[in-house]
Amino acid sequence: MRPWLLATMLALSGLAAGPATSATIGVVAPTSGSYALLGAQVLAGARAAAEETGDTLVEINEVCDDQASPSAADQLIEAQAVAAIGFLCSETLSIALPQLSTAAIPAITLSVRSEILMEDALREDWPLFRLAPNEGDEAERISEVILQRWKAEPVALIEDGTIYGRELLSAVRRQIEENGLTPVFVDTYRPGQEQQLALVRRLAKAGAATRVFVGGDRNDVSVIARDAASENVPLLIMGGDTLRAADRPVPLQEGVMAVAIPDYADLPSASAAAAQFRSNNVEPEGYTIPAYAAVQVVSQAAAASASQPLSEELQSMTFETVIGPLSFGDDHELAQNPLRLQEWRDGRFVPVEVPTD
């Protein structure tokens, strides 16, 4: 058979190199203002993924303002996008989702954790999907870790008095107590202090000088851990997702644990993509790898959506992505809680295996 004829037959049969079809995918992310750095991460990840999948991106500035948000939906509809990813701000989704629902354009948020927004979406049949934890995932995973690792130990729960800290601690306490573990010490500390020696001494006096969960920010956890070390009080400290922050002004102590989103660039499944970013002098941090995965999800769903709406494909498929296999439940949430137990070692968080009985 002549080479040109073979090439023609392969192309017609869909076996030739490159994607058989391409989709138009919206990327809604801030390109100016205080969130521009995060938006740049989203765009970098989405562009790299689209180069791999052969899809076309429609990039839309996310203003994160109630008055400007409707333009995002208008632009997605005009561009005939099959779906859109990004959406770092809840205001954008609240305004855009009714229009996107009418146009059958699913939205995949990489950031917004609001449970109320998802409840509204499910009630109104809006096509919202979440490639991020929801508000309840953090307490659920923290409670699981405490029950799996600390059930035989005296446990203390402390929080910083903020709405975040108070609500997180309340949810964790309720869940562990329902499973038979009563904390020996529960307290609220004053945040933002240069030292927490009095708190450390109260913990030691209460007999809780073994396992402590802290509902507070990274620097408060760093101060507590530093002061415990200076007092020779052997605290094993764990915090939440807020520990993914700058390691200053007080450096985090070795061995402090966090239940947090992992550094996706360190996952084996993301190694090739991360290497490619770095070869182009782009550090694949923050939303870069999740945005890459979100484009892969939409691309795979679009390729399979000839027989049913794209939103139904999103619910029925398992997607192979740079952050591993992904699927969504009937609640449009990730089927697997993305938060993982990690430990601070040599200037970075590394995964910790949680034992199973």
ZIUR-V910178 format. One record per run of one state. SS is the DSSP state (helix for helix, strand for strand, loop for the rest). FROM is the first residue (numbers start at 1). LEN is the number of residues. If there is no record, write none. Layout:
SS:FROM:LEN  SS:FROM:LEN
This chain:
loop:1:2  helix:3:11  loop:14:10  strand:24:6  loop:30:3  helix:33:21  loop:54:2  strand:56:6  loop:62:8  helix:70:9  loop:79:4  strand:83:4  loop:87:3  helix:90:13  loop:103:3  strand:106:4  loop:110:5  helix:115:10  loop:125:3  strand:128:3  loop:131:6  helix:137:13  loop:150:5  strand:155:5  loop:160:3  helix:163:16  loop:179:6  strand:185:4  loop:189:8  helix:197:9  loop:206:5  strand:211:5  loop:216:2  helix:218:13  loop:231:5  strand:236:4  loop:240:1  helix:241:3  loop:244:13  strand:257:5  loop:262:2  helix:264:3  loop:267:1  helix:268:12  loop:280:8  helix:288:16  loop:304:6  helix:310:7  loop:317:2  strand:319:3  loop:322:2  strand:324:3  loop:327:1  strand:328:1  loop:329:5  strand:334:1  loop:335:4  strand:339:7  loop:346:2  strand:348:4  loop:352:6
